[in-house]
Amino acid sequence: MSSTPVGAGNPARQCSVFQAATEPLIALALLAVDLDSVARRLRLTIEESWDEHGAVRAAFFVLDGTDFVVTHHERDSSGTYVWVRRSGPVNPAERTTVLLTALGVGTDAVIYSTWGLGADLSRVPDAWSWPVESHQRFWENFRKRLGMYVGRVTYEGVTAYLNGYDHASGGALLSGLRQWLADTHRVGQNLVWPAQVVQIVFPEGRPAEPWSQDEHRQAVAGLLALLEAFFEFSTAGSAALRREGAPAGPGAGASTAGPS
């Protein structure tokens, strides 16, 4: 990689995993440059997470109006995988040129690409054809490894991440939760679900701010227990609908569709 400075300022504006998890990504290229070198060049902080293929290191950033993600899984061969938002600019070669210019490398650094430059499409990396992670698998990993997803574990951090995931998945995870909490725990339907959970976990009233570490732990533990119960309820409801042969039209069983 060239050591030539990339202008006077940082060409990339980094965003977090949570900020970036609002839209599907598409594979763009595999670069013969390791992820740490990319991060140093663009002054990015690498974040760590987990999916069904193991540990993953990634950085999400905006460069010249394009949302990029650069990743490396523990099972990947050397190199950096580059992804972009599906709704971004339509010309993949132009997008990659912007990134290569910022990195100070040429097209010889492109090992694979979606438009064919330097690509042997008979050997497209497995990462480009991974199945979509199920919502059930996400939930299992999330509740076991909260810190890998949210960093410092606080009630606000956990609920914000779950809200973001639910938004990105079109409501597939938490649809019906607020109504279920209202029906089963007699909390107000006019409240958002994080506020409902606080009422349930702290029946004598919300703790004064700022919360102590123990209060955050209590709230998060209560939230996870409630969600486990909600998903069990949803799974049982979905199974009953299948046994009865109920139609699964749009909106059918909105409160009976747990993570799948």
N, C-alpha and C positions, 0 to 999 in steps of 0.2 A: 504494500500500500504506500502511496506517495505520502511524504511528510509535509507537503505544501499546505500552509494555513488556509482555512476555508473562510476568507474574508475577515473582517474585523470583528464581527459578531457571530453568534450562534445561528446557523441557517435553519435549524430544526426547533420546533416548539413541542416539548414533550407533554403528553397527557397520560393519565393513569389507566390501568386496566379497566377500572370501573367506567371511566369516561368513554373508553373506546368500545365497550361491550354493548353497543346499542344497534348494531347492524351487522349482517353477515359479511365475512371476509372472503376474498378470492385470492388464490395463489398467483403470484406474479413472476417470481424468479428465485433461483438458488445461486448465491454468490460464493465464489471461492475466497471469501474473506471471513474470518472468524467473528463471532458476535461481539466479543470484547473490543476488537479493533473498531468495529462499526460504532459501538457506544462511545469509545474514546474520541473518535473523529467528530461525531455529532454532539458530543457532550451530553449523552443520555445516561440515565440511571436504569440499569437492568433490574426488572422485577422478576420474582420467582413465583411459580404457581404449580399446579398439578392437574393432569387430566388422565383419562383412561390409558394413555400411553406412557405415563410416568411423569417425572419432573420436567418442567419446561421453564426456560428463561426467555424473557421477552422485553421489548421496549416498544411503546406506542408513541407516535409523534406525527406532527404535521410539517410537511416540507413543500413550500411553493404551492400551497393550496390543496395538496393531496395528503390523505390520511394513510400513513404507512404503519405496518407492524413488522418488526424483525424478530425472528424466533430461532431457538435451538433447543430441541428435546434431548434428553439424556441418551436416547437411542438413535439419534440422528448421526449420520456420518459428519465429517467436518464441513464447515461452511455455514452460511446464514440464509435462512428462508425469508423471503420478502412477500408480504401480503398487503392488499389494499382493500378499502371499503368497496362493496359492490356498486354503490351509487356514485363513485368518484369519476374523474375524467375517463373517457372511454379509450384513449389511445395508450395501450400498455407500454409500447416502446418509448413514448414521450415521458411517461411516468418514471420508467427505469432510468432514462437519460438524466432526469433531474436528480435522482438518487446517486447515480454513478458520479455525476459532476460534483455533488456535495462531498462525496467520499474521496474524490481525487483519483479514481481508477477508470480504466477503460472497459470496453465491451469484452475484453479477454477475461475479465473477472466473472462473467456470466456463464455459469455451468449449465443451467437449465433456464428456460423461459417459456411463458405461455404463448408467445408468438413465434417461437422457433429459432431464435438467435442462439446458436451454439448448443441447441438442444438435440438429444437423442431421445425422441418421445417414446421409444420402446423401453426406456429405462427411467421413466418419470419417478421421482422419489415417492416412497410410500406415503409421506406426509401430505402429498397433494390429493390423496384419495382416501384419507381416513374417514370412517363413518362419523356422522354427527353424534356427539356425546349425548346419551339419554339424560333426561332431567332427573331420573332416579339415580344415575351414576353421579351426576353433579351433586345432588343432595348428600349422598353418602360421603363423598370426598369433602364437601364443604363442612359438614357438621363435625367431621373428624379432624380437619386441618384448618380451622378458622384463621389462624395466623398467617397461613400461606395465601389466603385470599384478601384479608382485610388489614394485615399488618398488626398494629396494636388493637387488641380485641376490646371494643366498647359496644354498648347497645346501639348507639347511633351508627357506628361503622357497619355492624352486622345487618341492621335493618336497611341501611342505604344500599348495601351490596345486593341484598335479596330483592329490593325494589327495582334496582337496575337490571338484574338478571330477568326478573319477571317481565319488565317492560321490553327487554330485548327479545324475549321468547314469545311475545304476543299474549302474555297472561297465562302461559301454560303451567306455571308453577303454583301461583297463589290465587287463581280464580276461585271465588267462592269463600275465601278465608274470612273476610270481614263478616259475612252473613253467618257463617258457621260459629265464629266467636260470639256474635250477638245471641244466637239461638242457644248455644250450649253453656255460656257463662254469663248471660244477662248483662252484657255491656252495651253501651250505646251504639246503635247502627249509624249514627251521624259522625262517629269517630273514624279516623283512619286506623288501619289494623295495628300499627306500632303503638298508638295510644291505647287501643283496646287491650293489648298485651300488658302494658304497664299497669292498667287498672286491675287486671287479673293477678299479676305477680305481686303487686303492692296494694292489697285491698284496703289498707288504712290510708292510702294516699301516696301520690308520687313523691319520691324523696327530693329534698331540696338540692338545687344545683350549687356547686358541681358534685356529681355523684362520686362516691368512693369506689375504689377498685372492687370491693366486695359487693357493692350495689350493682355495678356493671356485671359482675359474674352472676349474681342472682337473676338479673333481668335476662341475660343471654341464655342461662340454663333454663329459665322458665319458657322463653321463646322457643328454644329447640324442642322442649317437651311438648309444647302446644302444637308445633308444626308436625311432630311425629304423630300425634293423635289425629290431627287434621288429615294427614296423608293416609293413615290407616282407614279413616272414615271415607275418604275419597275413593280409595282402592276398593273397599267393600261395595260402595255405591256403584262404581263402574262395573264390577263383576255382576251385580244384581241386574243392571241394565242389559248386559250381554246375555244373561240367562233368560231374561224375559223377551229378548229380541227387540228391544226398544230401538227406534230409529235414532241414529247419531247425526242429526242434522245440525246446521249452524246454531251454536248456543245450547245444544242439548246437553243436559247434565253439567251445566257450568260449574256447579259446586261439587261434582262427583268425578272430577278428572284430576287425579293426583299426578305426581311426577312420573313420567313414563319414558 
